[in-house]
Amino acid sequence: MFSSLSDARQQLVAALADPEALEYPLTKVEIAQILNHLAPQLWIAPGEELPERRSGARFGGAPDLPPGANWPVRPVPHDLPTRAQELRDRHGWILRHIERDLPYEFLAQIELADAPVAAELGLPASGRLLFFWDGVGGLTSSEPEFARVLWDETPRDRLEPTAIPAVLQELERAYDPTGQYKKPYVYPSRPVRLQPILHLPFCDAREMLDDPALAARLDDLDFRICYNQLLRGEDGMTKSKDAGQRRHRLMGTPEPEQDDPRLGVELNGSVDWQLLLQLDLGDLAQNPLIEGTLYFLIAREDLAARDFSKVRAVYGQT
């Protein structure tokens, strides 16, 4: 991640000039082409140093809701009979889950007023976004009913802390009675902050595929190795202890686990999907045994209309 265009150019040119920095150095022309794709994004950074406050941006725990608001519940899918045929043999545990009306898992609360560049990225300038997901049904389906994103403009001093539904804690305890495996239904609560950055698209992102000059290089393993070395700290290949927390992003382009998640939900050419939120589930759960990345996607026209009712959450895993 980079703090500015000059910072990005300096780092990339320095890497190009250092014969030991890159295994397969790129040309100056390729560096210039890559820099054309530098774009703004918000990194959701750890907020341990933030002062204590009753409400604010956070991962996990429970959301702050307006007075009288209820924790959102995922309804039984309208096409349950069809899903039952698909899931009964191999994924009976998912079928048993979606046959019930159950509270969504709460993942993140993003305070938009804490990010001055939110409006520049197309987000509302005020209020907060609350992200919920069905982490069982959502493993195999990205239909809108398996995710819920709420945009709430209630003043902070009117928000009320919400009790975590008991059934979520019961589901977590019952997932594997032996305790060997754990599926989080309630995620650890911790404060976060929004930091503006500039980022480059990853190799399999749509922006790279849409650039003829760079797309032509994607079949070249040497190019991929070199490009990932340039991305280094944000390419998902870094094994350092903070690799997961560096992958939590708001807006911008996604870091694909395999294919760009936006391509998988493009049911027709008229929908232009925008990454709304990317979460590294292992870091979110504070559990290295949890795998995968969750991508909340919104149609650009819905984002412009401030309609978050059709957001899709796509689960990706290597």
N, C-alpha and C positions, 0 to 999 in steps of 0.2 A: 504494500500500500504506500501511497506517496502523499505528501502534504501539499504539493503544488506542481505545476507543469515544469518549472525550472528544476525542482527536486527530482522529478522523474527523469528528465533529460540528463541531468548530471549523473544520476545513478546508472542509467543505461549506457551512456557514453563511457563512463568510467569502467563499467564491466566490459565494454567492447575493447577498450584500450589495454586492459589487463589480460595478458595471455593465459594467466592461471585462473581467471575468474569464471570463464565459460569453457565448457568442454568442446563445444563446436561454435565458435564466434559467428555472430551475424554480421551482415554488411551494414554500412551506414545508411544505405537506402532502405534496408529492411527495418532498421531502428526507427527511421523517420516514418515509415509506413505504420509501424506499431504504435508510435506516439499519437497518430491520428485518431486512435481509438481510446485514448485516455478520457475517462468520464467521471463525473462526480458520483459519490456514493456516501452512505453513512455507515461507519463501523459502529457496532453496538459493543462498546468496550466495558470492561469491568469497572464497577463504581464503588469499590470498597472505601475509597478515600472521601466519598461524598458524605456530607453531614447527615445525621439521622433526621428523618422527617416522616410524618405520618403517611404521606402518599408520595408517589413518584415512579419513575421508570424502573422496571424490575423484570427479572425472569422469575417464573414459578411462584409458589405460594398461592395467594388468592388475589383476585383483582379488586380494585377500588371501583365500586359501582354507585350510581345515583341512588338517592333514598327510594326504597320500595322496589328497586330492580332485583330480579331474580337471576341466579346463575343460569346461563343458557343450557338447554337440554337438546341433545341430538334425537330427533324423532326416528321411529322405525321407518326404514326406507319404503317408499311407496311401491317399489318393485321387488319387495321381499321374496315372493314366490320364485321369481327368476333368479335372484341372487342365491336362494336356497339350493337350487339345482346346481349352481356353479360351485358352491362352497361346501356342500354337505360331505362329500367324500374326503377331500384333502384338507379342508380348513373348517372343520366343524366348530372349533373354538371361536372362530370369528363369527360364524352364523349364530351361535348361542349368544354372542355379545350384541349383535345388531338387531336381534329379535326383541330387545328391550329398549324402552326410552331411558337413556342414561345421560348424566351430565357430561359435557365436554371436558377434556383436560385443558387446564389453563396453562398457557406457555409464556406469554410476555405481555407487558404493559409498556407502551411507548408514549412518552410525553412529548408531543410535537412542539410545544412552546420551548422546549429545551434544545431544539435544533433550529437555529435561525435560517438554515438553508433548506428546511423542509419544503417550503412553498416553491423554491426554485426547482426542486425535484418533482414537483407535481402533487405533493401531499398537502393536506389541509395545514394551515399555519397555526391552528390552535386545537385544544382538546387533546384527546389521547386515543390511540388505537389499542384495542384489546384483542389478543389472538388466542383462539380456542381451536382444539382439534380432537377428533376421535382417533386416538392412537392405536386402535385395533382395526376398525373398519377402514380407516384411512391408509392402512398398510397396502391394501389391494385396490383401493378406489380413490379417485381424485374428484368425485362428484361434489358439488357445492354443499350437500347436506352433511358431509363429513368434516367440514370446517366452518368456523364462524368468526368473522371479524367485525367488531363493533367500533364505530367512531362515536365517541361521547364527548360532548362539549360542556359538561357540568363543571362549574368552578371547583377547584381543588378543595376549598374549605367546606364544600357541601358533600363531598364524597364520603362514603361509609365503607369501612372494612367489611369484607364478606366472609362468612364461615364456609370452609371447604365442605362440600357435601360428604356426608359420612360414607355413602356408597362407594365413592372413589377410593377411600382408604380401605374399605372392605375388599374391593376388587384387587387392590395392590397386595393385600395380605393373602388373598385366596389364589393368586395367579400361579404360584408354585409353593405348595405347603412345605416342601423340603427346604426352601430358602436358597436353593442352588441358583435359580434363575430369577431375575427380577424384571418386571415390566413396570416402569414408572407411570402411575396415574396422577400422582401429585409430585411436582418438581420442586427442588430446593429453591427457596426464596432468596434472592440476592439482588442488590441494586446494580443498575447499569447506567451508562452515560452514552450520549450520541456524539461521535466525533466525525466531522467532515473529512473525507479523504478523496483522493483520485485513484482510480484503479484501472487495470487493463483487463480485457476479456480473456477468459481461459480458452484453451485450444479448441474445445468442442462447443463453445458458445456460438449462438447464432450469428453474432457480429463477425466472428472470424470466418464462418462459413459463407457469409454474404460479401466478404471482401475477396474479389477474384485473385489478387496478388498473394494474399496470405493463405487463402483456401488451397491454392495450388501447392503450398509447402506442407500442408498438414499430413500428407502421406509420408513425409520424410521424417524418419525417426530422429535423425540428428537435429533437425529443426525443432521438433517437439521437446527434446531433451534440453536444448539451449533455451528455448522460450520458457520452459518450466523453471530453469535455473534463474532466469530474470525475475520471474514471479516469486520465486523462492519462498518467502514467508507466507504467501497467501495461496499457494497452489495445492494445498491439501496433502502434499507429499512430505512436508516437513514433519519430522518426528519429535520436535521439541515439545515440552509440556504445555506450551501455550498455543499450539497449532489449532486446536479446536476453537478456542475462544476468539481467535483471529478471523474465524469464518462466519461469525454472526454479522449479517449485513442487512441494511434497509435500502431498498431501491437499487438502482444500477443494474448490473447483469449478474446472472448466477454463476456459481462454480459447479459445473456438472459433475455428478458422481460417474455418470456414463454419458448419455446423450443430454443435450440441453433440455431441461424439463418443460420449457415453453413449446418445444416442437411436439412433445407427446400429447399435449392437450389442444393442439390446433386442429379442431374438428372440421373447420372450413377456413378458407383463406381470408375471411372477413374479420377474424378476431386477431388483434394485435396484443399479445400478452406482455405484461410488464411484471418483472420481479417486484414483489412488495416486501417480502421478508425471507431471509435465508437463515436457518438455524442448524447448527451442528448438534445433533441430539445427544451424543455422548457427553459433550461439555455441558449442555443444558441440564442433563440428568446428573452431572458430576459423577459419571460412572463410565470407565473406559471400556466396559464390556457392551455398552449400548452402541449400536452402529447406525450409520445413515445420516442423511441430510434431509431436512424438510423445507420445501419451497412453497411459499404462499404466492400465488399468481393472481393478477387482476387484469381484466381487459382495460386497455387505455381509455376507452370511451366511458367505462364505468368509473374509473378513477377520476376523470374530469367531471363527471356528474356527481361525485361523492357517494356513489352507490357501492357499498361493500358487501351486498347480499349474495353476490355470485362468485366470490373469491374461491379459488380452488387451491387445495394443499396437495402437493405432489411429493411422495416419499421416494427418495433415491438411495440406493445402496450399491456398493461395488460387488 
